[in-house]
Structures are given as C-alpha cells and as structure tokens.
C-alpha cells in the first residue's frame, strides 16, 4: 500500500505548485541574497527544481493523453509516474 496516493489531477496541481514555488524562490533569492556565490548556487537549485517539475508534469500529461487516445483496454495495466510515485488513473474518464 502506498503511503501517499495521488490521482492524476492532484499530481498535475502539485507539479504546477512546485513550478510556481521555484519561480517565487528565484525571485526571493535575487532580491535578498547578497553573496554572489550563494546567489548563483541557489539560482541553480531553484532553476533545476522548476525545470524538473515542468518535465514531470509534461511527462504525466503525455502519459494521460496516450491513455485517453487508446480508450480501449484495461487502464490498470498502464501506469504513470510523477516524481517516482505511481499515479492512480481512476480520475480519467475514458
């Protein structure tokens, strides 16, 4: 049993939220961090988080689109992942 059970819409919203948080983090770093080394390091970290969040959300959208395109067959055999978690595809109406 998974400790955290996500459906596809919740996973998409989490991806969007983490992308927004990374942009907010970037803005905070640019405004308040004085040291150039710390600023560059934090910008790289938040940039990577945003890039990774966007790619995960996009991959989940592609997986769901492929599943909706097939529309015949058993969806229990198909799985999508989001940040390494299996996503429940029950929320998709085929």
Secondary structure, DSSP 8 states (H G I E B T S, - for coil): --SS-EEHHHHHHHHHHHHHHHHHHHHHHHHH---HHHHHHHHHHHHHHHHHHHHHHHHHHHHHHHHHHH-SS-GGG--EEETTEEEE-TT---
